[in-house]
Amino acid sequence: MKKTIIALTVTGLLATTAQAANVYDAEGTTADIYGRVQLDIEDPGADDVTGVGSARFGFKASSEVAPGLKAITHGEWQLDAENSNTDDAISARHVYLGVDHETAGRFLFGQTDTAFHQAVAATDIFHSYGYAAFGGIEDGRQEGQFVYDATFAGVYVGASYQFSNKDFEVSMGNPDARGNIVDTGLKLDSAYALTLGHKFAFGLDVYAGYHDENLSGGNADGTKSNMALSAGYSLGDLYLGAAVVQAEYSGDNLLNGIVHLVDDTKLLGYDLVASYNVLTNVSVYGGYATKEAEYSYQSNMDQADEFTLGAAYKLNSNAK
């Protein structure tokens, strides 16, 4: 049996304000703090209209330790209002430290995006929602990993390795929507990711990524392998992005029934986006995402079939 689930959500983004300030800059050391507040009105069609608020707070710091080499650190947290439908009112997004060399690239340790994220970032352009094609495929930010990235003559190289994580989670959609993240009840034994890309002079960026995860816990034991191809193209005020992603689960009752994925399950997603700056302060954007699951024990099932349309008006550089 094949099912199609179409979600229609009407949202009004009342205001997004972002502020940043340099609080220290002397003798090769800098420190910045920043924040954001966002308010949404949402009508899911069946329930009452709701209002949801969220905020972010973060800091970045760097200190020159040798010519061309800086020690860096970054902390960022999401703060959800009471209607945000999440058990984690305060959740960490980025918490890492590392070094950044002006030619050799960055080496980070802590919680941040895996190297695989760069392979799907071409379609991450929406203020809210979007990312439906990546649910269960791109796991979002992960704890306890080494990450390296660099660009050499237009060629991007990214690699990451993640250590054991007893609280492994899988994103079921937009990684910024905490209510869509599922605790699998499994332990991540280890994982690694690789991404290669190229930035062409005429505005085209292409990326390919692979992410391999070894999982275990209870009566579950198996692997999750993710693959992605993406491209982004900029021409003046126009931006186009596309990504195709796939995940394969192999193992015995791999996700313990929580998200209904078992042995020999494959997820395949497609994501298309576009944005255009109509005026200096006005932009319009849209996209389409679809994702299908292929099971070994039943017929295929559509897990996402989503259109996103939006418009943004900038009041100034810090308010939208």
Disulfide bonds with the S-S distance in Angstrom:
none
